[in-house]
Every structure is written in structure tokens, then in C-alpha cells.
Amino acid sequence: MNDNIDYATMIEIPVSTAEITVKKPRLFKRKRHEALKQELIDKVNEEETVEEISEPACEFADTVEITTKKQQKKKVRDKKFSFDVITAQVAVIIVLALTIMLTSIFWKDSGINTLIRSVFANDAKAVADTTYSEFTPQIPSSANVTLESGIMTFAGGSVYSLCDGKVTKVAENAGKYDITIQYSPSFTALISGAEYAYYGAGESVYKALPVCYSSSGVKMCLYNDGKLLTDYIIDNGKIVWQS
């Protein structure tokens, strides 16, 4: 090209020249294209990730729901079983109670009636059979006592009960006190001439504790069904029955 221009110049041929400039394409279009491509790829990847996460989450939710339903059903079954057991026990108790009641009404010699009669009969017999001869009265060793015709006379001082019993009566007599002590329904003792009574009617007394006091002495009589007892002696501080 330069050779042609030089040659034209030599022969004086008019020459026209022109400069061609090639414009480079803008980079932002390529960059925009790449950006759109990357955005599309990222969006697709995001959707796939969401699908992968969603499916296990659904499966987990289904599993939790199934487990919860099973537990609820188990609780209902357990509760029903417990209720059935309690109901059965109550029913058995009611049947037994009705059986015992009906048996007691229509069968006088039934086992339960016999048992009840024997218990109450034994109690009544125990009270009725506690006669004076079954007691072993003991006079305090320090007591100075004499016996004549069933009447014991104690010198001054504290007077004790011969056995455990209950005071049934305290009566004033000529400025002194008469005290009645019951040991059983039939066996009683009467202390006369006490200056001080330590117990009132209805109170329990014990053989280890004094019942009354007198500085001048008191008398004591023993009774069986209201009859004065005379068939005993005092031996070494103890009352010994003679019959």
C-alpha cells in the first residue's frame, strides 16, 4: 500500500487517503450477558435446593404426625384399660358385700353371723366372767392394815386402790368422804372415812397411785354384787381368796 502511494506521488497522480477506525464492542454487553447467565443458573440451583429441602421436611412432618397419633391412641387404650380394671374391682366388692348381706339376712347360721355372735359373746362373757376371785389384789407393803369380819382397817396415811378400776361415787359423810371403786360389774370396794379424795366420780384409778388420804385411818370393804366379801385373808401383803 505504501509502495503504491509512493509511486503515485512520483508520477504526480492525485491521491486521496482515508483512515478507517474500527470501534471495539462495549464490554458491558458481554458482562451483562454473563451476569444474566449466572443469575439464571443461581435461580435454577436455588429452586432445586428448595425442592430437596421441602421433600425431607414433608416426610419428617408426616412421621411426627403418625407418631403423635400412635401415642394418643396408646394413651386412650391405657386409660380405658385402667378404667376397666377399677370398674371390675368395684363390681367385685359390691357383689361380695351384697352376698354377705343377703347371707346374713336369710341364713342365720352362716359363717359371718357365727363369727359376729362369737365375737360379741366373748366380749360379754369376758365382762360377765370377771368375778372377784379372778383378781389378785395386793395391799401396799408399807400399809399397816388389819382384817376383821371382811373389814380392813388402814392406819393413817395414803390409801391405794387394790386393783385398777374406776371411781363410781364420792359421797361426803360427817365431814369425811366415802369412795366407791368398781373393778368389774360385780366386784367393788368401798373406802370410808377419808379426809381427802384425790379422784372424782368417773375417773380411773390405778393400784400404783394413792386414792385418798386420812390422818386418823380409813376402813375398806369388798363387795360382790353388793354382798360383803368375808372369805379371804391377807398373806404377805396380798389378798388370798378362801373359796
Disulfide bonds with the S-S distance in Angstrom:
none
